[in-house]
Amino acid sequence: MGYTILFSYYEIVGEEAHLIDEYKLPVKERKESLETLLIEQNYKFIGNVDLWGFRTSKFMNIAEIIKIEADSRKDT
């Protein structure tokens, strides 16, 4: 089993955040490798087990480390 990152980009308008785009990183890695990547990109741990992010005055970027489920089909 591996992990990937789901990135979500939001625009901050007043007190509201509007989703601009989402992108799933097309890789399958160990969780620790993805955490290192996020740290290198200046993402901060937010408090949830797998939620990272950063915010400016106008934008918020969230990165969620998610499990990639194994294919449940078996060859017969």
Secondary structure, 3 states (H helix, E strand, C coil): CEEEEEEEEEEEECCEEEEEEEEECCCCECHHHHHHHHHHCCCEECCCCCEEEEECCCEEEEEEEEEECCCCCCCC
